[in-house]
């Protein structure tokens, strides 16, 4: 009588192999995704959890005991960090450090962890609203935008400024490091292009997410002269650069900022891409027309644009998207603060003070 034992072994082995494949596929599918369900948990613990799950470095000078309440399931690490920053009223950004030695990188990371600043470093940061925010979707992770570095200048500081303008990341290098890139990397993702650029200058680099206190629009910290510092919600909440010291004084190139928006648009759905490209073209046409107007005509044109129903709806959609990530207590506090500021402005105007526009709720 023929034994069925070998057949059973083959069947069991096949089942085990199938289960193994399913487990591996699910593990690969969830690689880098973040799940956090906490209530009044210490910030330090939450940052450590996101860092571990997302396989990223996160630095912050904030009090690690700060209470955090948030719930996210299997989201990209940038979405989890954006939610975290919103819940504690802070800003976040992706930072690339470049230095001649690993020791200099380690010292910079220690400074960011302790003070959130970089003394004796030049920083480049050009915050701008994300195209994605106008379509009710999360801002794309800047590390995964396509980036093409162009010459002819191969001075590393100038090339890092270019990378920052084209991607929205913050780049920094020591002021006393005069480095030149031996060759320009081919077009690739930001997370690959910038390290390759630094390597070609015989330097070391580090990639991290930085979470800091949010600062008010338009202002700068004392001594902060970073280009583009002062910001819209394109960096997860806005506010100027937390870095102190010279920013390099590099020229802002509108065409490079356009490239950033086109890279962001490439992450949208085909229908959204068509609409976003049309809006970008219309906006460029509008700005070109405004450049020919007098100051008073520009003001009137701007007010007409802001009063346009489509513009107002887009702003409201962006505001609602940000508020959706806030706690009920945060929304109440922001509304109360807005009403108090509005009352103060009205009182100032009634007493003969200069008229001031009331800020939007939630700013």
C-alpha positions as CSV (number, residue, x, y, z in Angstrom):
1,X,0.0,0.0,0.0
2,X,1.4,3.3,-1.1
3,X,2.0,5.9,1.7
4,X,0.4,9.3,1.4
5,X,2.8,10.8,3.9
6,X,5.2,12.4,1.3
7,X,2.2,14.0,-0.5
8,X,1.0,15.5,2.8
9,X,4.5,16.9,3.3
10,X,4.4,18.5,-0.1
11,X,1.0,20.0,0.5
12,X,2.0,21.3,4.0
13,X,5.2,22.7,2.5
14,X,3.3,24.4,-0.3
15,X,0.9,26.0,2.2
16,X,3.8,27.1,4.4
17,X,5.5,28.7,1.4
18,X,2.3,30.5,0.4
19,X,1.9,31.9,3.9
20,X,5.6,33.0,3.9
21,X,5.1,34.8,0.6
22,X,1.9,36.5,1.9
23,X,3.7,37.7,5.0
24,X,6.7,39.0,3.0
25,X,4.4,40.8,0.6
26,X,2.4,42.4,3.4
27,X,5.7,43.4,5.1
28,X,7.0,45.0,1.9
29,X,3.7,46.7,1.3
30,X,3.8,48.3,4.8
31,X,7.5,49.2,4.8
32,X,7.9,52.7,6.1
33,X,4.2,53.2,6.9
34,X,3.4,54.6,10.4
35,X,0.6,53.7,12.8
36,X,0.3,55.7,16.0
37,X,-2.6,55.6,18.5
38,X,-1.8,57.6,21.7
39,X,-3.5,59.8,24.2
40,X,-1.5,62.3,26.2
41,X,1.7,60.3,25.4
42,X,5.2,62.0,25.8
43,X,6.4,63.6,22.6
44,X,9.8,61.9,22.9
45,X,8.0,58.5,22.9
46,X,5.9,59.4,19.9
47,X,8.9,60.7,17.9
48,X,10.8,57.6,18.6
49,X,7.9,55.4,17.4
50,X,7.5,57.4,14.1
51,X,11.3,57.3,13.6
52,X,11.4,53.6,14.1
53,X,8.5,52.7,11.9
54,X,9.3,55.2,9.2
55,X,13.1,54.4,9.2
56,X,14.0,58.1,9.4
57,X,15.9,60.4,11.7
58,X,13.7,63.0,13.5
59,X,15.3,65.8,15.6
60,X,13.5,68.3,17.8
61,X,14.5,70.7,20.6
62,X,11.0,70.6,22.1
63,X,10.3,69.3,25.5
64,X,10.1,65.4,25.2
65,X,7.5,65.3,27.9
66,X,5.0,67.4,25.9
67,X,1.7,65.5,25.8
68,X,0.6,64.3,22.4
69,X,-2.8,62.8,21.3
70,X,-3.0,61.5,17.8
71,X,-4.4,58.6,15.7
72,X,-3.0,57.5,12.3
73,X,-3.1,54.1,10.6
74,X,-0.5,53.0,8.0
75,X,0.3,56.5,6.7
76,X,3.5,57.7,5.0
77,X,6.0,59.1,7.5
78,X,5.6,62.7,6.3
79,X,1.9,62.5,6.9
80,X,2.4,61.2,10.4
81,X,4.9,64.0,11.2
82,X,2.6,66.6,9.7
83,X,-0.2,65.3,12.0
84,X,2.2,65.3,15.0
85,X,3.3,68.9,14.3
86,X,-0.3,70.1,13.9
87,X,-1.3,68.5,17.2
88,X,1.4,70.4,19.1
89,X,1.2,73.6,17.0
90,X,4.7,73.2,15.6
91,X,6.4,73.3,12.2
92,X,8.4,70.5,10.4
93,X,10.7,70.3,7.4
94,X,13.1,68.0,5.8
95,X,16.7,69.0,6.3
96,X,19.9,67.9,4.5
97,X,23.2,68.6,6.3
98,X,26.4,68.7,4.4
99,X,29.9,68.8,6.0
100,X,33.5,67.7,5.4
101,X,33.4,65.1,8.2
102,X,31.1,62.8,10.1
103,X,32.1,64.6,13.3
104,X,30.8,67.9,12.0
105,X,27.5,66.2,11.1
106,X,27.2,64.7,14.6
107,X,27.8,68.0,16.2
108,X,25.2,69.6,14.1
109,X,22.6,67.0,15.0
110,X,23.4,67.5,18.6
111,X,22.8,71.2,18.3
112,X,19.5,70.7,16.5
113,X,18.4,68.3,19.2
114,X,19.3,70.7,22.0
115,X,18.6,74.2,20.6
116,X,17.1,73.8,17.1
117,X,19.8,76.1,15.7
118,X,23.0,75.8,13.8
119,X,25.7,78.3,14.7
120,X,28.4,79.0,12.1
121,X,26.4,77.2,9.4
122,X,24.8,78.6,6.2
123,X,21.2,77.5,5.6
124,X,19.0,77.6,2.6
125,X,15.3,77.4,2.9
126,X,12.5,78.7,0.6
127,X,9.1,77.8,2.0
128,X,6.1,78.1,-0.3
129,X,2.5,76.7,-0.3
130,X,2.2,73.2,-1.7
131,X,0.3,72.6,-4.9
132,X,-1.3,69.6,-3.3
133,X,-3.0,71.6,-0.6
134,X,-5.3,73.1,-3.2
135,X,-6.7,69.6,-4.0
136,X,-7.4,68.4,-0.5
137,X,-4.5,66.0,-0.4
138,X,-1.4,65.8,1.8
139,X,1.7,67.6,0.8
140,X,4.0,65.2,-1.0
141,X,7.1,64.1,0.8
142,X,9.8,66.4,-0.6
143,X,12.4,63.6,-0.4
144,X,10.5,61.9,-3.3
145,X,10.3,64.7,-5.7
146,X,12.3,64.6,-8.9
147,X,15.3,67.0,-8.7
148,X,17.6,68.0,-11.5
149,X,20.7,70.1,-10.6
150,X,22.0,72.4,-13.2
151,X,25.3,74.2,-13.6
152,X,27.4,75.9,-14.7
153,X,28.6,77.0,-11.2
154,X,29.8,74.0,-9.2
155,X,30.2,75.7,-5.9
156,X,28.5,73.4,-3.4
157,X,26.8,76.2,-1.5
158,X,25.2,77.5,-4.6
159,X,24.1,74.1,-5.7
160,X,22.5,73.4,-2.3
161,X,20.6,76.7,-2.6
162,X,19.4,75.5,-6.0
163,X,18.3,72.2,-4.6
164,X,16.4,73.9,-1.7
165,X,14.6,76.1,-4.1
166,X,13.7,73.3,-6.5
167,X,12.5,70.9,-3.7
168,X,11.4,72.8,-0.6
169,X,13.9,71.1,1.7
170,X,16.2,73.0,3.9
171,X,19.9,72.5,3.2
172,X,22.8,73.6,5.4
173,X,26.6,73.5,5.4
174,X,29.4,75.0,7.6
175,X,30.3,78.6,6.7
176,X,34.0,77.9,6.6
177,X,33.7,74.9,4.2
178,X,34.6,76.0,0.7
179,X,33.6,73.0,-1.3
180,X,33.2,72.3,-5.0
181,X,31.2,69.5,-6.6
182,X,33.4,67.5,-9.1
183,X,30.4,66.5,-11.2
184,X,26.6,67.0,-11.2
185,X,24.4,64.0,-10.5
186,X,21.8,62.9,-13.0
187,X,18.2,63.8,-12.4
188,X,16.8,61.6,-9.6
189,X,14.8,61.7,-6.4
190,X,15.8,64.5,-3.9
191,X,16.9,61.9,-1.3
192,X,19.4,60.5,-3.8
193,X,20.4,63.6,-5.7
194,X,21.5,65.8,-2.7
195,X,23.7,63.0,-1.0
196,X,25.3,62.3,-4.4
197,X,26.0,66.1,-4.9
198,X,27.6,66.3,-1.4
199,X,29.6,63.1,-2.1
200,X,31.0,64.5,-5.3
201,X,32.4,67.4,-3.2
202,X,34.1,64.8,-1.0
203,X,31.7,65.5,1.9
204,X,29.4,63.7,4.3
205,X,25.6,64.2,4.4
206,X,22.7,63.5,6.7
207,X,18.9,63.5,6.1
208,X,16.4,64.3,8.8
209,X,13.0,65.7,9.7
210,X,13.2,68.7,12.0
211,X,10.2,69.6,14.3
212,X,10.4,73.1,15.9
213,X,8.2,75.8,17.4
214,X,6.1,77.6,14.9
215,X,6.8,81.3,14.4
216,X,4.6,84.0,13.1
217,X,4.3,84.8,9.4
218,X,6.6,87.4,7.9
219,X,8.9,87.7,11.0
220,X,12.4,86.4,11.6
221,X,14.1,85.3,14.7
222,X,16.8,87.7,15.9
223,X,19.8,87.3,13.6
224,X,18.0,84.9,11.2
225,X,18.8,85.9,7.6
226,X,18.1,82.6,5.9
227,X,16.8,83.2,2.4
228,X,13.1,82.7,2.2
229,X,12.6,82.4,5.9
230,X,9.2,83.4,6.8
231,X,6.6,81.1,5.7
232,X,3.4,79.8,4.5
233,X,2.1,76.4,5.5
234,X,4.3,74.7,2.9
235,X,6.5,73.3,5.7
236,X,3.8,71.8,7.7
237,X,2.6,74.9,9.4
238,X,4.7,77.8,8.3
239,X,7.0,80.1,10.2
240,X,10.4,81.3,9.5
241,X,13.5,79.3,9.7
242,X,14.5,78.2,13.2
243,X,18.2,78.6,12.3
244,X,20.3,81.5,13.4
245,X,23.0,83.1,11.4
246,X,23.7,84.1,7.8
247,X,21.7,82.5,5.1
248,X,24.1,83.1,2.2
249,X,22.1,85.7,0.4
250,X,21.5,83.6,-2.7
251,X,19.3,84.9,-5.4
252,X,15.8,83.4,-5.6
253,X,15.0,82.0,-9.1
254,X,11.3,81.9,-10.0
255,X,11.9,79.3,-12.6
256,X,13.4,77.0,-9.9
257,X,10.3,77.4,-7.7
258,X,8.2,76.6,-10.8
259,X,10.2,73.4,-11.2
260,X,9.3,72.5,-7.6
261,X,5.6,73.0,-8.2
262,X,5.8,70.9,-11.4
263,X,7.5,68.1,-9.4
264,X,4.7,68.3,-6.8
265,X,2.1,68.3,-9.6
266,X,3.6,65.1,-11.0
267,X,2.5,63.4,-7.7
268,X,-1.2,64.2,-8.4
269,X,-3.8,62.2,-10.3
270,X,-4.0,62.9,-14.1
271,X,-7.1,65.0,-13.7
272,X,-5.6,67.0,-10.9
273,X,-2.4,67.5,-12.8
274,X,-4.2,69.1,-15.7
275,X,-6.1,71.5,-13.4
276,X,-2.9,72.3,-11.4
277,X,-0.9,73.1,-14.5
278,X,-3.6,75.4,-15.8
279,X,-3.7,77.2,-12.4
280,X,0.1,77.5,-12.5
281,X,0.0,79.0,-16.0
282,X,-2.9,81.4,-15.1
283,X,-1.0,82.5,-11.9
284,X,2.2,83.2,-13.9
285,X,0.2,85.3,-16.4
286,X,-1.4,87.2,-13.6
287,X,1.9,88.0,-12.0
288,X,3.3,89.1,-15.3
289,X,0.4,91.5,-15.8
290,X,0.7,92.8,-12.2
291,X,4.4,93.5,-12.7
292,X,3.4,96.3,-15.2
293,X,0.9,97.9,-12.8
294,X,1.4,100.7,-10.3
295,X,1.3,100.0,-6.5
296,X,-2.3,101.1,-6.2
297,X,-3.3,99.0,-9.3
298,X,-1.5,96.0,-7.9
299,X,-3.4,96.3,-4.6
300,X,-6.7,96.5,-6.4
301,X,-5.8,93.5,-8.6
302,X,-4.8,91.5,-5.6
303,X,-8.0,92.3,-3.7
304,X,-10.1,91.3,-6.7
305,X,-8.2,88.0,-6.8
306,X,-8.7,87.4,-3.1
307,X,-12.5,88.2,-3.4
308,X,-12.8,85.7,-6.3
309,X,-15.2,82.9,-5.2
310,X,-12.9,80.2,-6.5
311,X,-9.9,81.7,-4.7
312,X,-11.9,82.0,-1.4
313,X,-13.2,78.4,-1.8
314,X,-9.7,77.1,-2.3
315,X,-8.5,79.0,0.8
316,X,-11.3,77.6,2.9
317,X,-10.6,74.1,1.6
318,X,-7.0,74.5,2.7
319,X,-8.0,75.8,6.1
320,X,-10.5,73.0,6.6
321,X,-7.9,70.5,5.7
322,X,-5.5,71.9,8.3
323,X,-8.3,72.0,10.9
324,X,-9.2,68.4,10.3
325,X,-5.9,67.4,11.9
326,X,-6.4,69.6,14.9
327,X,-8.1,68.7,18.2
328,X,-11.4,70.3,19.2
329,X,-9.5,72.2,21.9
330,X,-7.0,73.6,19.3
331,X,-9.8,74.8,17.0
332,X,-11.6,76.5,19.9
333,X,-8.4,78.2,21.1
334,X,-7.6,79.4,17.6
335,X,-11.1,80.8,17.1
336,X,-10.9,82.6,20.5
337,X,-7.5,84.0,19.6
338,X,-8.8,85.2,16.2
339,X,-11.8,86.9,17.8
340,X,-9.5,88.6,20.4
341,X,-7.1,89.9,17.7
342,X,-10.0,91.1,15.6
343,X,-11.5,93.0,18.6
344,X,-8.1,94.5,19.3
345,X,-7.8,95.7,15.7
346,X,-11.3,97.2,15.7
347,X,-10.6,99.0,19.0
348,X,-7.3,100.4,17.5
349,X,-9.1,101.6,14.5
350,X,-11.9,103.2,16.6
351,X,-9.3,105.1,18.6
352,X,-7.7,106.5,15.4
353,X,-5.0,103.9,14.9
354,X,-3.8,102.9,11.5
355,X,-6.2,100.4,9.8
356,X,-4.9,96.8,9.9
357,X,-6.4,93.8,8.1
358,X,-7.7,91.2,10.5
359,X,-5.8,87.9,10.2
360,X,-7.4,84.8,8.9
361,X,-8.7,82.3,11.6
362,X,-6.1,79.7,12.5
363,X,-3.0,81.8,11.5
